[in-house]
Amino acid sequence: MPSTVVTTATAVTCGHLAPVRNTPAQTRVLAGGAPLATAADQLVVTGCPGVSGSPPCTTVRWTGLAARLLAGGVPVLVQAVPPAGPVPGSGVCAGPPPTTPLVVAGQLRVTAG
């Protein structure tokens, strides 16, 4: 089943709704004018309120990787085609539960099988 390609413009939050900032490792391969996100990118959570008594979320490790699509020699991040609204992301947040990131918005035109 095809998945959408994640870009640096894809809106992602931690499970507590704090934004995730993507610092791209490559900027040459674009989709919709935004760099494709790769396994080498740094996904940092900013401003997570966390859970009382627990440290906040800090980073996200994306687990959804394209099998054959590379950018700069590194696998591109993919996300199952999302329905309308926030959906669970293909990754894990370093922080207190819930540890599943949420994809709030992203491009739907470029897919990887």
Disulfide bonds with the S-S distance in Angstrom:
none
